[in-house]
Amino acid sequence: MKIDKSKVLEALRERGQHSRADWVDRELPDRIDTTKHSGILATLDLNPADFADPPS
């Protein structure tokens, strides 16, 4: 599954984690592969399912 980086950035900034959001913005692609980057998402305490696009 891939998620939009903008959603992750928004979640981090809402938590006041601006430096982490800046790092994610620099280091990760616009569409984050949740399998490839699962460790980073876990470290950031983010659940990829929270960012999944709703079913169409």
C-alpha positions as CSV (number, residue, x, y, z in Angstrom):
1,M,0.0,0.0,0.0
2,K,1.2,3.5,-0.7
3,I,0.1,6.6,1.2
4,D,0.5,10.3,0.5
5,K,3.4,11.9,2.2
6,S,1.3,15.1,2.8
7,K,-1.0,13.1,5.1
8,V,1.9,11.9,7.2
9,L,3.4,15.4,7.3
10,E,0.1,16.8,8.5
11,A,-0.3,14.2,11.2
12,L,3.3,14.9,12.5
13,R,2.8,18.7,12.5
14,E,-0.6,18.4,14.3
15,R,1.4,16.6,17.1
16,G,3.9,19.4,17.1
17,Q,6.7,17.2,15.7
18,H,7.8,19.7,13.1
19,S,11.5,18.6,13.0
20,R,10.3,15.0,12.3
21,A,7.9,16.3,9.6
22,D,10.8,18.2,8.0
23,W,13.0,15.1,8.0
24,V,10.2,13.0,6.4
25,D,9.6,15.7,3.8
26,R,13.3,15.6,2.8
27,E,13.8,11.8,3.0
28,L,10.7,10.0,1.8
29,P,9.0,10.1,-1.6
30,D,5.7,11.8,-2.3
31,R,4.0,8.3,-2.2
32,I,5.3,6.4,0.8
33,D,5.4,2.6,0.3
34,T,4.2,1.3,3.7
35,T,6.0,-2.0,3.3
36,K,9.4,-0.5,2.4
37,H,9.1,2.2,5.0
38,S,7.3,0.3,7.7
39,G,10.1,0.7,10.2
40,I,10.2,4.5,9.8
41,L,6.4,4.7,10.2
42,A,6.6,2.6,13.3
43,T,9.4,4.7,14.7
44,L,7.2,7.8,14.1
45,D,4.3,6.0,15.9
46,L,2.1,6.1,12.8
47,N,-0.3,3.5,11.7
48,P,-0.3,3.3,7.9
49,A,-4.0,2.2,7.9
50,D,-4.9,5.6,9.3
51,F,-3.7,7.2,6.0
52,A,-5.1,4.8,3.5
53,D,-7.3,6.2,0.8
54,P,-10.9,5.4,1.3
55,P,-12.3,2.6,-0.9
56,S,-13.9,3.9,-4.1
